[in-house]
Amino acid sequence: MEMNLENAVQERAVLVGLNADCFTKEQTATDETLEELEALLETAGGFCTGKILQNRHTPDSHSFIGEGKAQEVKMLVEFTQSTMVVFDNELSPGNIRALEEIIGVTVLDRSALILDIFAQRAKTREGRLQVELAQYKYLLPRLAGMGLSLSRQGGGIGTRGPGETKLESDRRHIRERIDRLQSELEQVRKVRSVQRERRMKNSVPVVAIVGYTNAGKSTLLNQLTGAGIPANNRLFDTLDTTSRQLKVSDNLDVILSDTVGFIAKLPHHLVDAFRATLEELEYADLLLHVIDASDGHREEHIEVVEKLITKLAKPGVPVLRCYNKADLVSREEIPVGENVVAISARQGRGMENLLAAIERALGQARHHVIVRLPYAMGGLVETLHNNAQVKNTEYTGEGIEIEAILDDILYGRVRDYVIREV
């Protein structure tokens, strides 16, 4: 059941995190990750009434943060008249049940909050399928432990998506629904595959925009292509992938494809569910890593994105670092390098430098030419259609005239048949 948060009563939430000695960097909570959790809560339509960060050697097997700290959270909830508690860590069903019994309000973890935001943001059929799949995968092992968060009938954060009646269905029904969703998404992947093969046949390079959420990816896509997609200053503002053709230069056209924003501790079931979208990274010829130059946690966020690039993109794909919002920082704060560009997507600054960098990063020079091949050279005609960007083909009395954009290697093979440069 989806809600319009604009007209909903704002949830009041206490944010809690656990920093345990045995946790990895991805598992632990810090002051910085609690700040990000607050931004996520605001994106979902909630309001932070307080934060508690607990330090322990190991998490408590029952209440995660320990009975004493849970009682402290309960007191803060009552004092601030909060309606829920959101944990920055991943909680087990048993943890959620125990904490709700102690505190007396709904308890969510970071994954559930992100899923709620995704449920709000997904607009296309594909996006909704992916979110629903991720929600069911999240809920399936937690059915037995769902307490107050499952029984709430009034809606609000944590209740969007499949809906209460579906959540109360048995595991068999949910597994069947997961199978159906995976099958439908497989069809989406097949359609994408056909579209991708067509692009590859026409030799149109794919440039995928990646980056931490709210770095300015959608604003950049709009600036370069006039895509007209919403670009607001909030996390996960755009969830559905948008692809547009971009004329980089007279000799180079590319497909520019936006992707869902990355975030620290992104739930693995979200990455799995969005594989149909994120597999664009596997086939991209170039990645534009958009970085918020003014971000106070810039280096940590760069590290998060680079780890996901390593996991999702094909090995060896070039990455162009694009420092956005450069107008908000001094020149000295932006690194200098061959694959580094400073821009302001909102103001349209640095776009020419960016286009030049894209052309350089995509490799060899390209030649826009018209060649006339003898009819006996059908094999070379086929090679051009398979490996060049063919604009036009005409069959004349003198031979086959082909207008195409070629790389250096193909240009060398047909140089003697070039009748003019375009």
Solvent accessible surface area in square Angstrom, and as a share of the most:
residue,aa,sasa,rsa
1,M,97,0.43
2,E,85,0.38
3,M,59,0.26
4,N,86,0.44
5,L,39,0.19
6,E,149,0.67
7,N,126,0.64
8,A,26,0.20
9,V,143,0.82
10,Q,102,0.45
11,E,17,0.08
12,R,89,0.32
13,A,0,0.00
14,V,0,0.00
15,L,0,0.00
16,V,0,0.00
17,G,0,0.00
18,L,0,0.00
19,N,56,0.29
20,A,4,0.03
21,D,107,0.55
22,C,77,0.46
23,F,39,0.16
24,T,76,0.44
25,K,131,0.55
26,E,88,0.40
27,Q,91,0.40
28,T,19,0.11
29,A,0,0.00
30,T,45,0.26
31,D,89,0.46
32,E,81,0.37
33,T,27,0.15
34,L,5,0.02
35,E,94,0.42
36,E,26,0.12
37,L,0,0.00
38,E,47,0.21
39,A,37,0.29
40,L,0,0.00
41,L,0,0.00
42,E,102,0.46
43,T,17,0.10
44,A,0,0.00
45,G,21,0.20
46,G,1,0.01
47,F,98,0.41
48,C,18,0.11
49,T,26,0.15
50,G,17,0.17
51,K,85,0.36
52,I,18,0.09
53,L,53,0.27
54,Q,27,0.12
55,N,102,0.52
56,R,75,0.27
57,H,144,0.64
58,T,74,0.43
59,P,42,0.26
60,D,38,0.20
61,S,112,0.72
62,H,102,0.46
63,S,0,0.00
64,F,13,0.05
65,I,0,0.00
66,G,7,0.07
67,E,88,0.40
68,G,58,0.56
69,K,43,0.18
70,A,0,0.00
71,Q,87,0.39
72,E,79,0.36
73,V,0,0.00
74,K,63,0.27
75,M,133,0.59
76,L,44,0.22
77,V,5,0.03
78,E,108,0.48
79,F,172,0.72
80,T,20,0.12
81,Q,144,0.64
82,S,9,0.06
83,T,64,0.37
84,M,0,0.00
85,V,0,0.00
86,V,0,0.00
87,F,0,0.00
88,D,0,0.00
89,N,4,0.02
90,E,93,0.42
91,L,3,0.01
92,S,51,0.33
93,P,34,0.21
94,G,30,0.29
95,N,13,0.07
96,I,5,0.03
97,R,104,0.38
98,A,3,0.02
99,L,0,0.00
100,E,9,0.04
101,E,131,0.59
102,I,26,0.13
103,I,6,0.03
104,G,50,0.48
105,V,26,0.15
106,T,5,0.03
107,V,1,0.00
108,L,10,0.05
109,D,0,0.00
110,R,7,0.02
111,S,5,0.03
112,A,11,0.09
113,L,0,0.00
114,I,0,0.00
115,L,5,0.03
116,D,3,0.01
117,I,0,0.00
118,F,4,0.02
119,A,5,0.04
120,Q,25,0.11
121,R,24,0.09
122,A,2,0.01
123,K,142,0.60
124,T,66,0.38
125,R,150,0.55
126,E,35,0.16
127,G,0,0.00
128,R,110,0.40
129,L,13,0.07
130,Q,3,0.02
131,V,4,0.03
132,E,30,0.13
133,L,6,0.03
134,A,0,0.00
135,Q,10,0.05
136,Y,0,0.00
137,K,61,0.26
138,Y,11,0.04
139,L,13,0.07
140,L,30,0.15
141,P,81,0.51
142,R,19,0.07
143,L,26,0.13
144,A,78,0.60
145,G,1,0.01
146,M,32,0.14
147,G,30,0.29
148,L,70,0.35
149,S,7,0.05
150,L,27,0.14
151,S,67,0.43
152,R,52,0.19
153,Q,122,0.54
154,G,70,0.67
155,G,9,0.09
156,G,7,0.06
157,I,0,0.00
158,G,27,0.26
159,T,5,0.03
160,R,8,0.03
161,G,24,0.23
162,P,14,0.09
163,G,6,0.06
164,E,17,0.08
165,T,110,0.64
166,K,90,0.38
167,L,13,0.06
168,E,102,0.46
169,S,30,0.20
170,D,79,0.41
171,R,97,0.36
172,R,153,0.56
173,H,64,0.28
174,I,0,0.00
175,R,125,0.46
176,E,70,0.31
177,R,50,0.18
178,I,17,0.09
179,D,89,0.46
180,R,114,0.42
181,L,0,0.00
182,Q,76,0.34
183,S,63,0.41
184,E,51,0.23
185,L,10,0.05
186,E,75,0.34
187,Q,99,0.44
188,V,22,0.12
189,R,78,0.28
190,K,109,0.46
191,V,85,0.49
192,R,34,0.12
193,S,40,0.26
194,V,82,0.47
195,Q,83,0.37
196,R,11,0.04
197,E,109,0.49
198,R,139,0.51
199,R,40,0.15
200,M,119,0.53
201,K,118,0.50
202,N,70,0.36
203,S,24,0.16
204,V,22,0.13
205,P,9,0.06
206,V,7,0.04
207,V,0,0.00
208,A,0,0.00
209,I,0,0.00
210,V,0,0.00
211,G,0,0.00
212,Y,16,0.06
213,T,8,0.05
214,N,50,0.25
215,A,3,0.02
216,G,14,0.14
217,K,16,0.07
218,S,12,0.08
219,T,21,0.12
220,L,0,0.00
221,L,0,0.00
222,N,36,0.18
223,Q,77,0.34
224,L,26,0.13
225,T,35,0.20
226,G,63,0.60
227,A,16,0.13
228,G,67,0.64
229,I,27,0.14
230,P,86,0.54
231,A,33,0.25
232,N,77,0.40
233,N,124,0.63
234,R,101,0.37
235,L,20,0.10
236,F,4,0.02
237,D,22,0.12
238,T,35,0.21
239,L,5,0.02
240,D,34,0.17
241,T,33,0.19
242,T,20,0.12
243,S,47,0.30
244,R,98,0.36
245,Q,112,0.50
246,L,11,0.05
247,K,125,0.53
248,V,12,0.07
249,S,33,0.22
250,D,110,0.57
251,N,44,0.22
252,L,1,0.01
253,D,10,0.05
254,V,0,0.00
255,I,23,0.12
256,L,0,0.00
257,S,1,0.00
258,D,6,0.03
259,T,6,0.03
260,V,5,0.03
261,G,4,0.04
262,F,1,0.00
263,I,1,0.01
264,A,20,0.16
265,K,41,0.17
266,L,29,0.14
267,P,7,0.04
268,H,126,0.56
269,H,9,0.04
270,L,2,0.01
271,V,6,0.03
272,D,64,0.33
273,A,2,0.02
274,F,4,0.02
275,R,67,0.25
276,A,3,0.02
277,T,3,0.02
278,L,2,0.01
279,E,9,0.04
280,E,6,0.03
281,L,0,0.00
282,E,63,0.28
283,Y,93,0.35
284,A,0,0.00
285,D,53,0.27
286,L,0,0.00
287,L,0,0.00
288,L,0,0.00
289,H,2,0.01
290,V,1,0.00
291,I,6,0.03
292,D,26,0.13
293,A,5,0.04
294,S,48,0.31
295,D,36,0.18
296,G,76,0.74
297,H,53,0.24
298,R,40,0.15
299,E,102,0.46
300,E,81,0.36
301,H,33,0.15
302,I,6,0.03
303,E,67,0.30
304,V,32,0.19
305,V,1,0.00
306,E,65,0.29
307,K,104,0.44
308,L,23,0.11
309,I,16,0.08
310,T,114,0.66
311,K,124,0.53
312,L,6,0.03
313,A,14,0.11
314,K,80,0.34
315,P,135,0.85
316,G,82,0.79
317,V,16,0.09
318,P,55,0.35
319,V,47,0.27
320,L,1,0.01
321,R,69,0.25
322,C,0,0.00
323,Y,1,0.01
324,N,5,0.03
325,K,47,0.20
326,A,17,0.13
327,D,49,0.25
328,L,118,0.59
329,V,29,0.17
330,S,53,0.34
331,R,212,0.78
332,E,151,0.68
333,E,89,0.40
334,I,18,0.09
335,P,59,0.37
336,V,151,0.87
337,G,39,0.37
338,E,147,0.66
339,N,73,0.37
340,V,35,0.20
341,V,13,0.08
342,A,45,0.35
343,I,3,0.02
344,S,3,0.02
345,A,1,0.01
346,R,169,0.62
347,Q,109,0.49
348,G,26,0.25
349,R,131,0.48
350,G,25,0.24
351,M,26,0.11
352,E,148,0.66
353,N,99,0.51
354,L,0,0.00
355,L,39,0.19
356,A,44,0.34
357,A,2,0.02
358,I,0,0.00
359,E,60,0.27
360,R,149,0.54
361,A,23,0.18
362,L,26,0.13
363,G,46,0.44
364,Q,92,0.41
365,A,61,0.47
366,R,51,0.19
367,H,42,0.19
368,H,22,0.10
369,V,1,0.00
370,I,20,0.10
371,V,1,0.01
372,R,70,0.26
373,L,1,0.00
374,P,57,0.36
375,Y,121,0.46
376,A,101,0.78
377,M,56,0.25
378,G,39,0.38
379,G,53,0.51
380,L,17,0.09
381,V,16,0.09
382,E,107,0.48
383,T,29,0.17
384,L,0,0.00
385,H,63,0.28
386,N,67,0.34
387,N,82,0.42
388,A,2,0.01
389,Q,11,0.05
390,V,35,0.20
391,K,91,0.39
392,N,71,0.36
393,T,40,0.23
394,E,93,0.42
395,Y,149,0.57
396,T,40,0.23
397,G,88,0.85
398,E,128,0.58
399,G,1,0.01
400,I,10,0.05
401,E,36,0.16
402,I,0,0.00
403,E,41,0.18
404,A,1,0.01
405,I,3,0.01
406,L,2,0.01
407,D,39,0.20
408,D,64,0.33
409,I,119,0.60
410,L,10,0.05
411,Y,27,0.10
412,G,44,0.42
413,R,138,0.50
414,V,0,0.00
415,R,137,0.50
416,D,135,0.70
417,Y,68,0.26
418,V,37,0.21
419,I,65,0.33
420,R,141,0.51
421,E,100,0.45
422,V,93,0.53
